[in-house]
Amino acid sequence: MRTIYFHGLESKSGGPKVDWLKKGGFDVLAPNMNYQDPSMFTRASEMVTNHTPHFLIGSSMGGWFAWNLGKIFKIPVLLFNPAILAPTLIDINFDKVPIFLILGKNDDVIDPEKTYRFLEKLEGENFKKENVMWEEHGHRTPELVFQKGVNFFIKTTNLNHLR
C-alpha cells in the first residue's frame, strides 16, 4: 500500500511515525517539505503523479497539501490537525473520496472546532462525522494517536487488502 506523508511546517521528514508505517508494510514516501518554496505544491503534485499513492497523510501544513492534492487526484486523505482554514487551491468537492480527520482537543495552534466546522460546511455531504477522531493531545500528534488514526482509516476505508 503506497502513501505519501506530508509533515508539518516545523517538522522534518522521516522519524518514528514513518518508521512505524514502513514496519507495517506501507510503501511510504516522506519528502522533506520546504513550505517557503513557492514551487513546493507543484513538486508535491509531481510526487503524487510519480508515486501513485493509495492515500495521502498530512499533518498541520502538510494537511493542507494533502487535502488539496486529494481533491486534484481524487485520493483519500488522512489529516492530523490540518492547517486548512486557509483557502483551498481549487473549488471542487472530494466526490465521495474519503476525508478523515484526527483532531487534538487541546491544539493551541490550530483551533480544532474551527477546522471541524470549516470542513463540515465546505465539504457538505462528503464530510462524514464518523470519519473524525477527537483525541486529547495538542498540536503535535503523539505516535500512539497517529497509529490509532492510521489503523482506523485503513479499517474504515477497506484498504487493508492492499497491505
C-alpha positions in Angstrom: 0.0 0.0 0.0 1.5 3.3 -1.1 1.2 6.6 0.7 2.8 10.0 0.9 3.3 11.6 4.3 3.5 15.4 4.3 5.0 16.5 7.6 4.1 19.8 9.4 5.7 23.2 9.0 8.3 22.9 11.7 8.9 19.2 11.4 11.3 17.2 9.3 10.7 14.2 7.1 11.1 10.7 8.5 11.0 9.8 12.2 9.2 7.2 14.3 5.8 7.7 12.5 7.3 7.0 9.1 9.3 4.1 10.6 6.1 2.6 12.0 4.4 2.9 8.6 7.2 1.1 6.9 7.3 -1.6 9.5 3.6 -2.0 8.9 4.1 -2.8 5.3 3.4 0.6 3.8 5.5 1.9 0.8 5.9 5.4 2.2 7.3 8.5 0.5 8.1 11.1 3.2 9.6 14.0 1.4 11.3 16.9 3.2 8.9 19.8 2.6 10.2 23.3 2.3 6.9 25.2 2.7 8.6 28.5 2.0 9.4 27.4 -1.6 6.7 28.7 -4.0 7.2 25.7 -6.2 6.6 23.2 -3.4 3.0 22.5 -4.4 4.0 21.7 -8.0 6.7 19.5 -6.8 4.3 17.7 -4.4 1.9 17.2 -7.3 4.7 15.6 -9.2 5.4 13.3 -6.3 1.8 12.1 -6.3 1.9 11.5 -10.0 5.1 9.5 -9.8 4.4 7.6 -6.6 0.7 6.9 -7.3 -0.3 6.6 -3.7 -3.5 4.8 -2.5 -4.0 7.6 0.1 -2.3 10.7 1.4 -1.4 11.6 5.0 -0.8 15.2 6.1 0.0 16.9 9.4 -0.6 20.6 10.1 0.7 22.4 7.0 1.2 19.1 5.4 -2.5 18.5 5.9 -3.3 21.5 3.7 -1.1 20.0 1.0 -2.7 16.5 1.3 -6.2 18.0 1.4 -5.7 19.9 -1.9 -3.8 17.1 -3.6 -6.5 14.7 -2.6 -9.1 16.9 -4.3 -7.0 17.1 -7.5 -6.0 13.4 -7.7 -9.2 12.1 -6.1 -7.2 10.2 -3.4 -8.5 9.6 0.1 -6.8 11.7 2.8 -5.9 11.3 6.5 -5.4 14.6 8.1 -3.8 15.3 11.5 -4.6 18.7 13.0 -4.6 20.2 9.4 -3.9 23.8 8.6 -6.8 24.0 6.2 -8.5 27.2 7.3 -6.6 28.9 4.5 -8.4 28.9 1.2 -8.3 25.7 -0.9 -6.4 26.0 -4.2 -9.3 24.6 -6.1 -13.0 24.7 -5.8 -14.1 21.1 -6.2 -15.5 18.6 -3.8 -14.0 15.3 -2.9 -16.7 13.5 -5.0 -17.0 10.7 -2.4 -13.3 10.4 -1.8 -12.9 9.8 1.9 -11.5 12.6 4.1 -10.5 11.6 7.6 -9.6 14.0 10.4 -7.7 13.4 13.6 -8.1 16.4 15.8 -6.4 17.2 19.1 -8.9 18.8 21.5 -6.0 20.7 23.2 -4.5 22.1 20.0 -3.5 25.7 20.8 -2.0 26.3 17.3 -5.0 25.4 15.0 -8.4 25.6 16.6 -9.9 22.1 16.1 -13.5 23.3 16.4 -13.0 25.8 13.7 -11.3 23.2 11.5 -14.2 20.8 12.0 -16.9 23.5 11.3 -15.0 24.7 8.2 -14.8 21.2 6.7 -18.4 20.4 7.7 -19.6 23.5 5.9 -17.3 23.4 2.9 -17.4 19.7 2.1 -21.1 19.3 2.8 -22.5 15.7 2.4 -19.0 14.4 1.6 -17.9 15.2 5.1 -18.8 12.4 7.5 -18.8 12.9 11.2 -17.9 9.3 11.8 -14.6 9.9 9.9 -13.4 12.3 12.7 -11.5 11.2 15.7 -11.2 13.7 18.7 -8.2 12.9 20.9 -6.8 14.6 24.0 -3.5 15.8 22.5 -2.3 19.2 21.4 -1.0 20.3 18.0 1.8 17.7 17.8 0.3 14.2 17.3 1.7 11.6 19.6 2.9 8.4 18.0 0.1 6.2 19.6 -2.6 8.6 18.3 -1.0 8.6 14.9 -1.0 4.8 14.8 -4.6 4.7 16.1 -5.7 7.2 13.4 -3.9 5.2 10.6 -5.5 1.9 11.7 -8.9 3.5 11.9 -8.5 5.0 8.5 -7.3 1.7 6.9 -10.1 -0.3 8.5 -12.9 2.2 7.7 -11.8 2.7 4.0 -11.4 -1.1 3.5 -7.8 -0.6 2.2 -6.5 -3.4 4.4 -6.3 -5.8 1.4 -3.5 -3.6 -0.1 -1.1 -4.2 2.8 
